[in-house]
């Protein structure tokens, strides 16, 4: 079962957050040989999505960074979105985290 985490993205700002992937016993998962992908959508049934850049930043300690540039967050509409993070090795895909992203409106562009 995927962990749940609520995130906030400030419109017009650079976004970065770190996710630490752990096994059921709480040990870091070695992500060598894995890829990571993440998307956000208005609902589970939305056909359009926004990509969160998912970069494995620490193979041995299970660290993945999710990010968006300020130019990309400027394109987001304020509101609530759903997201998840999936890691893949070979033909095995595992959802490691899911939750809500709150896009907070910005003023200074």
KEFI-606115 format. One record per residue (C-alpha): residue in three letters; x, y, z. Coordinates in pm, 1 decimal, always signed. Layout:
N
VEXVO guti       c1       c2       c3
VEXVO  ala        X        Y        Z
...
END
This chain:
109
VEXVO guti       c1       c2       c3
VEXVO  unk     +0.0     +0.0     +0.0
VEXVO  unk   +128.2   +344.9    -93.9
VEXVO  unk   +201.8   +605.6   +171.3
VEXVO  unk    -18.6   +916.2   +179.4
VEXVO  unk   +126.5  +1267.7   +171.0
VEXVO  unk    -36.0  +1606.4   +114.2
VEXVO  unk   +177.5  +1863.8    -70.7
VEXVO  unk   +148.6  +2236.9   -144.1
VEXVO  unk   +272.0  +2398.9   -464.2
VEXVO  unk   +288.9  +2777.8   -478.6
VEXVO  unk   +192.6  +2906.6   -822.7
VEXVO  unk   +479.1  +3098.1  -1000.3
VEXVO  unk   +740.5  +2946.6   -765.3
VEXVO  unk   +993.3  +2667.5   -805.6
VEXVO  unk   +873.1  +2350.4   -632.8
VEXVO  unk  +1095.7  +2079.1   -480.8
VEXVO  unk  +1023.2  +1809.2   -225.6
VEXVO  unk  +1206.2  +1492.6   -125.3
VEXVO  unk  +1039.3  +1153.9    -83.0
VEXVO  unk  +1220.2   +873.8   +102.8
VEXVO  unk  +1112.9   +527.6    -14.4
VEXVO  unk  +1111.5   +265.2   +261.7
VEXVO  unk  +1019.6   -101.5   +276.4
VEXVO  unk   +753.9   -226.3   +524.8
VEXVO  unk  +1017.2   -260.0   +798.8
VEXVO  unk  +1120.6   +105.1   +762.3
VEXVO  unk  +1449.7    +40.6   +583.0
VEXVO  unk  +1546.1   +255.0   +283.1
VEXVO  unk  +1486.7    +85.6    -52.9
VEXVO  unk  +1794.4    +73.7   -277.5
VEXVO  unk  +1669.0   +234.4   -600.2
VEXVO  unk  +1960.6   +129.2   -820.8
VEXVO  unk  +1812.9    +21.6  -1156.0
VEXVO  unk  +1475.4   +190.1  -1089.6
VEXVO  unk  +1306.7   +476.4  -1270.4
VEXVO  unk  +1051.8   +710.9  -1116.3
VEXVO  unk   +748.5   +891.1  -1260.0
VEXVO  unk   +486.9  +1123.2  -1112.5
VEXVO  unk   +175.6  +1299.4  -1240.2
VEXVO  unk    -96.6  +1517.7  -1096.2
VEXVO  unk   -457.1  +1531.1  -1218.1
VEXVO  unk   -774.0  +1712.8  -1113.1
VEXVO  unk   -939.3  +1374.3  -1048.2
VEXVO  unk   -871.3  +1005.9  -1104.0
VEXVO  unk  -1076.9  +1029.7  -1422.9
VEXVO  unk   -914.5  +1339.2  -1577.8
VEXVO  unk   -766.8  +1283.4  -1921.2
VEXVO  unk   -523.3  +1574.2  -1887.0
VEXVO  unk   -231.2  +1568.9  -1646.1
VEXVO  unk    +69.7  +1768.2  -1533.9
VEXVO  unk   +404.1  +1598.7  -1488.0
VEXVO  unk   +605.9  +1634.3  -1172.2
VEXVO  unk   +971.6  +1571.0  -1253.5
VEXVO  unk  +1070.5  +1266.2  -1047.6
VEXVO  unk  +1448.1  +1228.9  -1007.4
VEXVO  unk  +1618.1   +955.1   -807.6
VEXVO  unk  +1866.7  +1161.1   -606.6
VEXVO  unk  +1989.0   +890.1   -368.9
VEXVO  unk  +1996.6   +530.0   -493.5
VEXVO  unk  +2122.9   +370.9   -172.8
VEXVO  unk  +1902.4   +570.9    +65.1
VEXVO  unk  +1579.9   +554.8   -139.8
VEXVO  unk  +1561.3   +928.2   -205.8
VEXVO  unk  +1349.1  +1074.1   -486.4
VEXVO  unk  +1302.5  +1445.8   -553.5
VEXVO  unk   +978.5  +1574.1   -707.8
VEXVO  unk  +1008.3  +1912.9   -874.9
VEXVO  unk   +849.7  +2168.3  -1107.3
VEXVO  unk   +999.5  +2484.9  -1249.5
VEXVO  unk   +844.3  +2824.5  -1177.8
VEXVO  unk   +741.7  +2839.4  -1545.7
VEXVO  unk   +550.5  +2511.4  -1504.7
VEXVO  unk   +381.9  +2605.4  -1175.7
VEXVO  unk   +265.9  +2928.4  -1345.3
VEXVO  unk    +60.4  +2711.8  -1583.2
VEXVO  unk   -125.8  +2538.0  -1298.5
VEXVO  unk   -474.0  +2647.3  -1197.1
VEXVO  unk   -516.5  +2702.1   -823.9
VEXVO  unk   -705.3  +2422.9   -648.0
VEXVO  unk   -679.9  +2061.5   -532.4
VEXVO  unk   -523.0  +1789.2   -743.2
VEXVO  unk   -442.8  +1421.5   -693.0
VEXVO  unk    -93.8  +1284.8   -749.6
VEXVO  unk   +111.8   +971.8   -713.0
VEXVO  unk   +471.5   +856.2   -748.3
VEXVO  unk   +547.8   +525.3   -920.2
VEXVO  unk   +884.1   +347.5   -929.8
VEXVO  unk   +961.6    +91.2  -1198.2
VEXVO  unk  +1219.2   -183.9  -1226.9
VEXVO  unk  +1193.2   -422.2  -1519.4
VEXVO  unk   +820.7   -487.5  -1567.9
VEXVO  unk   +732.5   -423.9  -1201.5
VEXVO  unk   +566.3    -93.9  -1112.7
VEXVO  unk   +506.8    +10.0   -752.3
VEXVO  unk   +310.5   +312.8   -631.8
VEXVO  unk   +508.8   +437.3   -332.2
VEXVO  unk   +321.4   +756.4   -242.2
VEXVO  unk     -9.2   +919.7   -332.0
VEXVO  unk   -212.0  +1210.9   -206.0
VEXVO  unk   -343.5  +1560.3   -262.4
VEXVO  unk   -156.0  +1858.3   -402.7
VEXVO  unk   -291.0  +2200.6   -314.3
VEXVO  unk   -192.5  +2459.1   -574.6
VEXVO  unk   -185.8  +2792.0   -392.8
VEXVO  unk   -253.9  +3099.5   -609.2
VEXVO  unk    +23.4  +3352.8   -657.6
VEXVO  unk    +15.5  +3727.2   -711.5
VEXVO  unk   +363.7  +3825.6   -826.6
VEXVO  unk   +432.7  +3682.6  -1169.4
END
